[in-house]
């Protein structure tokens, strides 16, 4: 079973770059001429969700499809080694050095430790390290999906699987619509869009679900999977068109229509792009962009630390530099890459080596090791 897809490295590198461009608003943005480039950068997180659903789903479903015993302990240990060390280091920096925070307020440490930040955050007052919300969603997925997959594959049924997926999509639409209508009517004195719709796990299952559907196709319908891969160009075009339509709806990012149906539509489009990227002879699959694999490899560390690096440059270096606009943003980018690479090579990689030495027989391959964060 093929484990490494260069096309997915490209998508992951695009996703992390897009997220960092979006967060450039913290340091004044890229300027009005480039607002189009950063405006929808939050969608990079949704690319990560689809990739996680696909890669983790493929790993677990393949184990179950072969009739092998699914060791939850091994799975959770591997995820812990993958996620926690770099996360703990960055959290420690946020807690110990308030001057480095991109915003003054930081939620209580126990919310980060229990990955409940996305459910309990007071976003109006505690925005520092708030991008850890997506890690909370990922952790909830890691916790629950192996159990759901084990239960569901005891008696596999395509009809039940389709029904479950369709039900989850409709439930998400209903929940977001109901919460939006309630909060819009009550207008509570807080950032209810972020706290009630954008961050909670149960509102953001569409991307992970799209990835799991792809994983199920790959594992249980390999002939259909191969036929779809043979049409990678059409998948690419369809994915771009569908994602583009979703982003058109998100012109009003906090609007009802976007948040009711925009998320599943966006996830469908991104899912088609991921499927297209797995085709070795497709445009995305055969396009070797120099550096994309390395950026993909350090993307988790980049995601964790990029706001710290941005803020440090903004406070201490940018005022001394005789450059503005894109030239100044190049300095931000260099600092982000430097800090992210240092975190990756000093913390993330050594811990992954320790993990693989402890259980070398169950290593899932390089692409699965890059699954989300």
PyMOL commands that set and color helices and strands:
alter all, ss='L'
color gray80, all
select helices_A, chain A and resi 6-27+32-38+43-65+72-96+98-100+109-113+117-120+130-155+158-186+192-198+201-203+206-220+222-229+232-249+256-277+283-286+292-297+299-320+325-358+360-362+366-369
alter helices_A, ss='H'
color red, helices_A
deselect
rebuild
show_as cartoon
